[in-house]
Amino acid sequence: MNTYSIALRLRRITYEDAYIAVPVTDAIVKKVEDGSLRIDPEAMWAEGIRLSEDSRVEWKVEATRIEAHPAQQAPPEGRKKTDFFYDVPDSQ
């Protein structure tokens, strides 16, 4: 019996979250026209992202999503492809 299948490339995206305390330093503070100091939101986020790369940061999985990969292509050499016709156990 001939069977046919369509190969799809999917990707699984895992979202993680962490809490980061960004120190209020010259890295995130700027002086405004009236001479007062203000936190620069862009600099604050950039510093938070930089600090998040530290190995001490505790990342927790928040959600996982599977979607179609935008670049469909044949699997590279040595990469396994799950075939739900041929890989089904005999008991089903």
C-alpha positions as CSV (number, residue, x, y, z in Angstrom):
1,M,0.0,0.0,0.0
2,N,1.4,3.4,-1.0
3,T,1.2,6.2,1.6
4,Y,2.0,9.8,1.3
5,S,2.9,12.5,3.8
6,I,3.9,16.1,3.8
7,A,7.0,17.1,5.7
8,L,6.6,20.3,7.9
9,R,9.2,22.3,9.7
10,L,7.9,23.5,13.0
11,R,9.5,25.5,15.8
12,R,8.9,25.5,19.5
13,I,9.3,28.8,21.3
14,T,9.8,28.8,25.0
15,Y,9.1,32.0,26.9
16,E,10.9,32.5,30.2
17,D,10.7,35.3,32.8
18,A,13.1,36.6,35.4
19,Y,13.0,39.4,37.9
20,I,16.0,41.8,37.7
21,A,16.9,44.7,40.0
22,V,18.6,47.3,38.0
23,P,20.9,49.5,40.1
24,V,20.3,53.3,39.7
25,T,23.7,54.4,38.4
26,D,25.1,56.6,35.7
27,A,24.3,53.8,33.3
28,I,20.6,54.6,33.4
29,V,20.4,58.2,34.7
30,K,20.5,61.3,32.5
31,K,20.5,65.0,33.2
32,V,17.6,66.9,31.7
33,E,17.4,70.6,30.6
34,D,16.5,71.9,34.0
35,G,19.5,70.2,35.6
36,S,17.5,67.5,37.4
37,L,18.2,63.8,36.9
38,R,15.8,61.4,35.3
39,I,15.9,57.7,34.6
40,D,16.3,57.0,30.9
41,P,13.8,54.2,30.2
42,E,15.7,52.9,27.1
43,A,19.0,52.8,29.1
44,M,17.2,51.1,32.0
45,W,15.8,48.3,29.7
46,A,19.2,47.9,28.0
47,E,20.9,47.6,31.4
48,G,18.3,45.1,32.6
49,I,18.8,43.0,29.5
50,R,22.6,43.1,29.9
51,L,22.3,42.1,33.6
52,S,19.9,39.2,32.7
53,E,22.8,37.4,31.0
54,D,24.4,36.8,34.4
55,S,24.4,33.1,35.4
56,R,22.9,33.9,38.8
57,V,19.6,35.1,37.2
58,E,16.8,32.6,37.9
59,W,14.8,32.1,34.7
60,K,11.5,30.2,34.9
61,V,9.5,28.8,31.9
62,E,6.3,30.9,31.5
63,A,4.9,29.4,28.3
64,T,5.7,27.3,25.3
65,R,4.2,27.7,21.8
66,I,4.6,25.6,18.7
67,E,4.2,27.3,15.3
68,A,5.0,26.8,11.6
69,H,8.6,27.7,10.9
70,P,8.8,30.6,8.4
71,A,11.5,28.9,6.4
72,Q,10.4,25.5,5.2
73,Q,13.2,23.3,4.0
74,A,14.3,19.6,3.9
75,P,15.9,18.4,7.1
76,P,19.7,18.6,7.1
77,E,21.9,15.5,6.9
78,G,21.6,13.4,10.1
79,R,18.5,15.2,11.4
80,K,15.7,12.9,12.5
81,K,12.2,13.4,11.1
82,T,9.3,11.9,13.0
83,D,7.1,10.0,10.6
84,F,3.7,9.3,12.2
85,F,2.8,6.6,9.6
86,Y,6.0,4.5,9.9
87,D,6.9,5.3,13.6
88,V,3.6,4.2,15.1
89,P,3.9,1.2,17.4
90,D,2.5,-2.1,16.0
91,S,-0.1,-2.2,18.9
92,Q,-2.1,0.7,17.4
